[in-house]
Amino acid sequence: MDKKAIEKAKEHFGKVLEEQLARVEKIKESVEWIDYSSLKPIRIGIIGGDGIGPYISKESRSVLEYLLAGEISSGRVELATIKGLTIENRARLKKAIPDDVLEEIKACHVILKGPTTTPRKGDPWPNVESANVAMRRELDLFANVRPVRVPSEGIDWIFFRENTEGAYILGSKGTHVTEDLAVDFKVITTQGTERIARLAFNYARENGIGRVTIVTKANVVKTSDGKFLDICQRIAEEYPGIECDDWYIDIMTAKLVDPKRRTQFRVFVLPNLYGDILTDEAAEFQGGVGTAGSANIGKRYAMFEAIHGSAPRMVREGRAKYADPCSLIRAAAMLVKHIGFEDRARRLEMALEICSQFEKKLVVTGRPGGATGEEFSKYLMETLSLDDLEEQWKRYQT
């Protein structure tokens, strides 16, 4: 037995525990939710990211500028371009988020972000941490909120994925104890679980939804997943009008494809890794990960993004202009709603459904022969301008 290796691993684990206990103390600090109605201007930072990111963020910005034209001209809303969160810059500095970029991000109230590349084995980049994971930690964006809606199939889901704990938060902090043994860490805290659970149950109560589903693997991962399940069930007792059930992640992935059961689910709350897996599966019903947006919510900051990656192959093959911007435009709709312009967000959501699920006058395929992202965004804005947009949307619902 390699006692030296064991002692080194113990030292490493001790530092991880110290960091996490310090993080718990930060969560305990009382921070009020930001009041966007009191801000002038509301500063929206736009980050292009990597690969197809700059292409789809350009189209999303065009839609935002159209949707919020009055607020931008009056100075109520301000759009800021944030450069430097590219894999080239991050690799050069060997930082998940360069310091100057993080300062620019923190000078904004909300962020609309294109996908960023996370290096993996075989890539030409150093093993820098995921920019997403770092941003969620730095800004304490504890809730990843992902809606999926397919009216024609009776699907209306919203997922509340814990964003700052679980298997991802320490993904770069694992250790090779010996050549034969590698260990990673998973973290669940009382405070982190309580706040994501309350957000999910509050959403259900405010929207008249009578059921919240907890997803874990607590039958096998007994300590951390068991803690998440126990705390969510305790929080559920504070909401007596809402039914609470729990499922294991493996069978839940099966139930989403079961047409007899899937329409019964509405609100989900789950740890980080399971939330990532389940929401990618759910997005396929809506047309794929290229169509799904995502919100990362904290009390002080919020970041909205596509749920897919940077698709570098599309850039290499010269197909970037054919990338589907719907994912980031859906995220933009969530952003607009989050900062208080619910009527505008609703119009954008209706226009997206008409264009991508019902009319389909232009279809983005990611390849020549399909529409370009620019063509689709123009089609979307033409639809947004219709005086009878809501009436058209209602006709499609029936």
C-alpha positions in Angstrom: 0.0 0.0 0.0 1.3 3.4 -1.0 1.1 5.4 2.3 2.7 8.5 0.8 0.1 8.6 -1.9 -2.7 8.2 0.6 -1.4 11.0 2.7 -1.1 13.3 -0.3 -4.7 12.4 -1.3 -5.9 13.2 2.3 -4.2 16.6 2.1 -5.9 17.3 -1.2 -9.3 16.2 0.1 -8.8 18.3 3.2 -8.3 21.4 1.0 -11.5 20.5 -0.9 -13.5 20.3 2.3 -12.2 23.6 3.5 -13.2 25.3 0.3 -16.6 23.8 0.4 -17.3 24.7 4.0 -16.2 28.3 3.2 -18.7 28.2 0.3 -21.5 27.1 2.6 -20.8 30.1 4.9 -21.1 32.4 1.8 -24.4 30.9 0.9 -25.6 31.6 4.5 -25.0 35.3 4.0 -28.2 37.2 3.4 -28.4 38.6 -0.1 -31.5 40.3 -1.4 -32.9 39.5 -4.9 -32.0 42.3 -7.4 -35.0 44.6 -8.3 -34.7 45.3 -12.0 -37.6 47.8 -11.9 -35.3 50.2 -9.9 -32.4 50.0 -12.4 -31.7 52.5 -15.2 -30.2 51.3 -17.3 -30.6 47.5 -17.0 -27.2 46.5 -18.5 -27.3 43.3 -20.7 -23.9 41.9 -21.5 -23.7 39.8 -24.7 -20.9 37.2 -25.0 -20.2 35.6 -28.4 -18.2 32.6 -27.1 -16.6 30.0 -29.4 -17.4 28.1 -32.6 -20.9 28.9 -33.7 -21.4 31.1 -30.7 -20.6 34.5 -32.4 -23.0 33.6 -35.2 -26.0 32.8 -33.1 -25.3 35.5 -30.6 -25.3 38.1 -33.5 -28.8 36.9 -34.5 -30.0 36.9 -30.9 -28.8 40.4 -30.4 -30.7 41.5 -33.5 -33.9 40.0 -32.1 -33.2 41.7 -28.7 -32.6 45.1 -30.3 -35.9 44.7 -32.2 -37.9 43.5 -29.2 -36.6 46.2 -26.8 -36.1 49.0 -29.3 -38.1 51.5 -27.2 -36.3 50.6 -23.9 -32.9 50.9 -25.6 -33.7 54.3 -27.2 -35.0 55.6 -23.9 -31.9 54.4 -22.0 -33.9 52.0 -19.8 -31.9 49.1 -21.3 -28.3 49.0 -22.5 -26.6 46.3 -24.5 -22.9 45.7 -24.0 -20.6 43.5 -26.0 -18.1 41.5 -23.9 -15.1 40.1 -25.8 -12.4 37.8 -24.6 -14.3 34.8 -23.3 -12.8 32.7 -26.2 -11.0 29.4 -25.9 -7.9 31.1 -27.4 -7.7 33.8 -24.8 -8.6 31.5 -21.9 -6.0 29.0 -23.0 -3.3 31.7 -23.4 -4.0 32.9 -19.8 -4.8 29.4 -18.5 -8.0 30.8 -16.8 -11.6 29.7 -17.1 -12.6 33.4 -17.1 -9.8 36.0 -17.6 -9.9 38.6 -14.8 -10.7 41.5 -17.1 -13.5 39.6 -18.7 -14.9 38.7 -15.3 -14.9 42.4 -14.3 -16.9 43.3 -17.5 -19.4 40.5 -16.7 -19.8 41.8 -13.1 -20.5 45.3 -14.4 -23.7 43.9 -16.1 -26.9 42.8 -14.5 -27.7 40.0 -16.9 -25.7 38.1 -19.5 -26.7 36.5 -22.8 -23.9 34.0 -23.6 -23.1 32.0 -26.7 -21.6 28.5 -26.1 -18.0 28.2 -25.0 -15.5 25.4 -25.6 -14.5 23.2 -22.6 -11.2 21.4 -23.4 -11.2 17.6 -23.3 -8.5 15.0 -23.8 -7.1 15.1 -27.3 -7.9 18.8 -27.8 -5.0 21.2 -28.5 -5.9 23.4 -25.5 -4.6 23.2 -21.9 -7.1 21.6 -19.4 -8.7 24.9 -18.3 -11.9 24.7 -16.3 -15.3 25.0 -18.0 -16.2 28.7 -18.3 -19.8 27.9 -17.5 -18.9 26.1 -14.3 -16.6 29.0 -13.3 -19.2 31.7 -14.1 -21.9 29.9 -12.1 -19.6 29.7 -9.2 -18.2 33.3 -9.4 -21.7 34.8 -9.8 -23.5 32.2 -7.6 -25.9 31.3 -10.3 -27.4 28.5 -8.3 -30.4 27.7 -10.4 -30.3 26.4 -14.0 -33.9 26.7 -15.4 -34.7 25.0 -18.6 -38.2 24.9 -20.1 -39.3 22.5 -22.9 -42.7 23.0 -24.5 -44.3 21.0 -27.3 -48.0 21.8 -27.4 -48.9 19.3 -30.1 -47.7 16.5 -27.8 -49.0 17.9 -24.5 -45.5 18.5 -23.2 -45.0 21.5 -20.9 -42.0 20.9 -18.7 -39.7 23.1 -16.7 -36.5 21.8 -15.0 -34.9 23.3 -12.0 -31.4 22.0 -12.0 -29.1 22.8 -9.1 -26.1 24.6 -10.6 -23.3 25.1 -8.1 -23.0 21.7 -6.5 -23.3 18.0 -7.4 -20.7 16.3 -9.6 -19.8 19.3 -11.7 -18.7 21.9 -9.1 -15.6 19.8 -8.2 -15.1 18.4 -11.7 -11.6 19.8 -11.9 -10.7 18.9 -8.3 -10.5 15.1 -8.5 -7.2 13.4 -7.8 -5.2 10.5 -9.1 -4.3 8.8 -5.9 -2.0 6.2 -7.7 -1.7 5.1 -11.3 -4.5 2.6 -10.5 -6.9 4.8 -8.6 -8.6 8.1 -9.6 -11.2 9.7 -7.3 -13.7 12.5 -8.0 -16.0 14.3 -5.6 -19.7 15.1 -5.4 -21.0 17.8 -3.1 -24.6 18.4 -1.8 -25.2 21.0 0.9 -28.3 21.8 3.0 -28.3 25.4 1.9 -27.8 24.7 -1.8 -30.5 22.2 -1.9 -33.0 24.3 0.1 -32.8 27.2 -2.3 -33.2 25.3 -5.5 -36.1 23.3 -4.0 -37.9 26.5 -2.9 -37.4 28.1 -6.3 -39.1 25.0 -7.9 -42.0 24.9 -5.5 -42.5 28.7 -5.6 -42.6 28.5 -9.4 -45.2 25.7 -9.2 -47.3 27.7 -6.7 -47.2 30.9 -8.6 -48.1 29.3 -11.9 -50.9 27.1 -10.5 -49.1 23.8 -11.1 -50.0 21.0 -8.7 -47.0 18.7 -9.0 -43.2 18.8 -8.5 -41.0 15.8 -9.3 -37.7 15.2 -7.5 -35.1 13.2 -9.5 -32.1 11.5 -7.9 -30.3 8.2 -7.6 -30.8 8.1 -3.9 -31.2 4.3 -3.8 -27.6 3.9 -4.8 -25.9 7.2 -4.1 -27.2 7.2 -0.6 -25.4 10.0 1.2 -25.4 12.9 -1.2 -28.4 12.1 -3.3 -30.2 10.9 -0.2 -29.6 14.3 1.4 -30.9 16.1 -1.7 -34.1 14.0 -1.7 -34.7 14.3 2.1 -34.3 18.1 2.0 -36.6 18.5 -1.1 -39.2 16.4 0.6 -38.9 18.5 3.7 -39.4 21.7 1.7 -42.4 20.1 0.0 -44.2 20.0 3.3 -44.2 23.9 3.2 -46.4 23.7 0.1 -49.4 21.5 1.1 -51.3 22.2 -2.1 -48.6 20.8 -4.3 -48.1 17.0 -4.8 -44.5 15.9 -4.6 -43.2 12.7 -6.0 -39.7 11.3 -6.6 -38.1 9.2 -9.3 -34.7 7.8 -10.0 -32.8 9.3 -12.9 -32.6 6.0 -14.9 -36.3 5.3 -14.9 -37.1 9.1 -15.4 -35.2 9.1 -18.7 -37.4 6.2 -19.8 -40.6 7.9 -18.6 -39.9 11.0 -20.7 -40.2 8.9 -23.8 -43.4 7.1 -22.6 -46.3 8.9 -24.3 -48.7 7.6 -21.6 -46.8 9.1 -18.7 -44.7 12.1 -19.9 -47.6 14.5 -20.1 -48.2 14.1 -16.4 -44.9 15.7 -15.4 -44.6 19.5 -15.2 -41.9 20.8 -12.8 -38.7 18.9 -12.0 -36.0 19.6 -9.4 -32.8 17.7 -9.5 -29.0 17.8 -8.9 -26.5 19.1 -11.5 -25.4 16.1 -13.5 -28.9 14.5 -13.7 -30.3 17.9 -14.8 -27.8 18.2 -17.6 -28.7 14.7 -18.9 -32.4 14.9 -18.6 -32.8 18.4 -20.1 -30.8 17.3 -23.2 -33.1 14.4 -23.6 -36.1 16.6 -23.1 -34.9 19.1 -25.7 -35.1 16.4 -28.4 -38.9 16.6 -28.2 -38.8 20.2 -29.1 -36.5 19.8 -32.0 -33.1 19.1 -30.4 -30.6 20.9 -28.2 -30.3 23.6 -30.9 -33.8 24.8 -30.0 -33.6 24.9 -26.2 -32.6 27.9 -24.1 -31.4 27.9 -20.5 -31.4 30.4 -17.6 -28.8 30.5 -14.8 -30.3 32.4 -12.0 -28.8 33.9 -8.9 -29.9 36.7 -6.5 -27.6 39.3 -7.9 -26.8 38.1 -11.4 -28.4 36.0 -14.1 -26.9 34.4 -17.3 -28.9 33.1 -20.2 -27.5 30.7 -22.8 -28.0 27.9 -25.3 -27.8 24.4 -23.9 -25.6 23.0 -26.7 -21.9 23.3 -27.3 -19.8 25.4 -29.6 -19.9 23.0 -32.6 -16.4 23.6 -33.9 -16.9 21.1 -36.7 -19.6 23.3 -38.2 -17.1 26.2 -38.3 -14.3 24.0 -39.8 -16.7 22.8 -42.5 -17.9 26.3 -43.3 -21.4 25.7 -42.0 -21.5 28.2 -39.1 -23.9 30.6 -40.9 -26.4 27.7 -41.0 -26.3 27.2 -37.2 -29.8 27.3 -35.6 -30.1 30.4 -33.4 -33.3 29.3 -31.8 -31.6 28.0 -28.6 -30.1 31.4 -27.8 -33.1 33.3 -29.0 -35.2 31.2 -26.5 -32.7 32.1 -23.9 -33.1 35.8 -24.9 -36.9 35.4 -24.3 -36.2 34.0 -20.8 -33.9 37.0 -20.2 -36.5 39.5 -21.3 -39.1 37.9 -19.0 -36.6 37.8 -16.1 -35.9 41.5 -16.2 -39.6 42.4 -16.1 -40.8 42.7 -19.7 -43.2 39.7 -19.7 -45.4 40.9 -22.5 -42.4 41.2 -24.9 -41.1 37.8 -23.8 -44.5 36.2 -24.4 -44.7 37.6 -27.9 -41.2 36.2 -28.7 -42.1 32.8 -27.3 -45.3 32.7 -29.5 -43.4 33.8 -32.6 -40.8 31.1 -32.0 -43.5 28.4 -31.7 -45.2 29.7 -34.9 -41.9 29.8 -36.9 -40.2 26.6 -35.6 -43.1 24.3 -34.8 -46.2 25.3 -36.8 -45.6 27.4 -40.0 -42.0 26.3 -40.7 -41.7 28.5 -43.7 -38.0 28.4 -43.2 -36.3 25.4 -41.6 -32.7 25.6 -40.2 -30.9 22.2 -40.8 -27.4 23.2 -40.0 -26.4 22.6 -43.7 -26.6 24.3 -47.1 -30.2 23.8 -48.3 -31.6 24.9 -45.0 -32.1 28.4 -43.9 -29.2 30.4 -42.5 -29.4 31.8 -39.0 -29.8 35.3 -40.4 -32.7 34.3 -42.7 -34.5 32.6 -39.8 -34.0 35.6 -37.4 -35.5 37.9 -40.1 -38.4 35.5 -40.5 -38.9 35.5 -36.8 -38.9 39.3 -36.5 -41.4 39.6 -39.4 -43.6 37.3 -37.4 -43.1 39.3 -34.2 -44.3 42.4 -36.1 -47.7 40.9 -36.9 -50.6 42.8 -35.3 -52.6 39.5 -34.9 -49.7 37.4 -33.6 -51.6 36.2 -30.6 -54.6 35.2 -32.6 -52.5 33.3 -35.0 -50.7 31.5 -32.2 -54.1 30.6 -30.6 -55.3 29.1 -33.9 -52.3 26.9 -34.1 -52.9 25.7 -30.5 -56.3 24.3 -31.6 
